[in-house]
Amino acid sequence: MVKLHETAALRCVPLFAGLTETQVQLLSNHAGNRHFEKNAVVLASGDKADSLYIITGGSVKVSVADEEGREVILTILGPGEFFGEMALIDENPRSANIVTMEPCDVMVVAGDDFRNCLAHNSDLAMQIMRGLVRRLRDADHRIESLALVNVYGRVAQVLLQLADTTGEIMAVNRRLTRQEIAQMIGASREMVSRVMRDLAAGGFVREERGRIVLFQKLATYAGELGRAQSVKKFL
């Protein structure tokens, strides 16, 4: 599990890069740290908005579910990323569930302190707006993908989105189940299993213990995979 040093946690978050030392100190003085075990519910849809949450270790999934318990994963967040800002701004209840995917540490900033800092720092306000726009673009891209891209392409897009690059190695460095991928792309677990087998056979990915290594071939042909019925044409 990746963990940021708590004393530098706020400075490590791009959102707060433009704050003065005084502002960072103000937020850190009123911030609290919480630890959650794997599969713990950090926030539930409908909860009252009262804090901003910054992930300092581990990862969480942001999801929604219907009355029958069917779940759709909207995104996965890791160290340095944050959630809860939307409800703080419009003061409406939380719109999604936040559940840990592994043991997770978060820094919690009280809503009043965050809003006060936001009101006196234009750079922070701009960062928040950029974050909201990015999430809106991600939602637009997700809708487009569901409508126009097949399962091969959607799996490829998710893997590329979640991948980290270290040197020449590109990999998804978190345990990701077939069911979780399926819940992110609107497909069945069985279909995702078939696609992953085909991608491995085609030399697009290699699964290792705890991670999925992606080859450049996947990024190069992701668009074509989104229109293909199989990976045989790429073998």
Helices and strands as residue ranges (DSSP letters): G 6-8, H 9-12, G 14-16, H 21-30, E 32-36, E 41-43, E 51-57, E 60-65, E 71-77, E 82-83, H 85-90, E 97-100, E 104-110, H 111-119, H 122-148, H 151-162, E 164-166, E 169-172, H 178-185, H 189-201, E 205-208, E 211-214, H 216-225, G 232-234
